[in-house]
Amino acid sequence: MNEIIEQNLSLFKCPVCKGGNLHIHSPAAVSCSACGHKYPVHEENILDLLPPSPTSKPAHYQHPLEKSFFDFYYSRFYEDPKKDNERYAWGAPESITPVHLEQKKKLVAQILSAAPSKDKIVCDVTGGAGWLSLPSAKEAKLVINADFEMRNLRYVMRKAKEEKIKNMLFVRADMFASPFPEKSMDIIFCTDTLIYGDYQVRHFLTGITESISAGGSAIVTFHNKRHRLPFRKPYVIGYSLGEIRSILSEIASARFSFESFYQEPVRWVEAFIPPTLYIARISGK
Ligand SMILES: [Zn+2]
């Protein structure tokens, strides 16, 4: 494994026993000092902290999209990490439409300006194509690019190499069994992910909220369910601002605020249509 993983193992906890410290077991594995579970390191750079089996599932599904998400999640869980060799990450700039690309750039600019990363430990828990982690790495002390899928991790790793980024770690993580200790991260991103129903949203937000350092913040996005215009994605579960407030009040008490994001390129339309997304900032305790 590479040095950056070796030097930063204290930023992770064992997701199996939910708290054990990790230490180096062999050149290509780490293990938990409490329960002894071993976790492989792939290609020197990707710390694979998936638990041995999925840990979570709703008792019953409230929405067809929720069921399709969990079917997909379970089908990918046991896949051999060597086999997921798709060239592009989900939502990579090379594989989306020009309209979507412009919307994505606008969103990334708004989120990055809300979360300056200078000298911070930044963690994108669902890093995807590295939209936030790659630019954050230019100023951050360390960026942890986490994702459930190897194709996404490999893609961002390749881009980081091309951009000569040296302060980035790659972690295969299951946010139903968060591998991040309490109060460990200065900035946490979770964007375009809280879209598969209450069960997923509450589990992910709980892990995220616990991991924010004192004085740190998490930036998470929700799709607005009142936004139903052309180009609206039909495959996500959205929320009203009132519903988001209610979920965040339960999980993060009163430590949150919002801004709106409009995907439309011109400002004047914002007076007439609802925002596409709500960007929530959750503050650490
Ligand atoms: Zn353990």
Boltz pocket constraint, residues with backbone or C-beta under 6 A from the ligand:
constraints:
  - pocket:
      binder: B
      contacts: [[A, 14], [A, 15], [A, 16], [A, 17], [A, 18], [A, 19], [A, 20], [A, 32], [A, 33], [A, 34], [A, 35], [A, 36], [A, 37]]
      max_distance: 6.0
